[in-house]
């Protein structure tokens, strides 16, 4: 008997831009909070650049449930104990085009080395 598809828990930390005493934008983050039922698909692992041959880029594609709401642009996401940066500005797929309970694809990346 097949079970229902169930995602994992990831931890999201949203970007919260602030400004320093000179009025310059600084990059800051809020606290991590749990998001349940996220599907995790490993992406490719590749050498990041020829100028730094020891670097390895690790990526994942995450499918967020339609219960999630939030702006993930510039966010960080902890997946299986490692922190990744969100790529781009993910947006949900319109409900009429997405028959499953996961409606937002989010690419994340991190570089080791």
Secondary structure, 3 states (H helix, E strand, C coil): CCCCCCCEEEEEECECCEECCCCCEECCECCCEEEEEEEEEEEEEEEEECCEEEEEEEEEEEEEECCCCCCCCCCEEEECCEEEEECCCCCCCCHHHCCCCEEEEEEEEEEEC
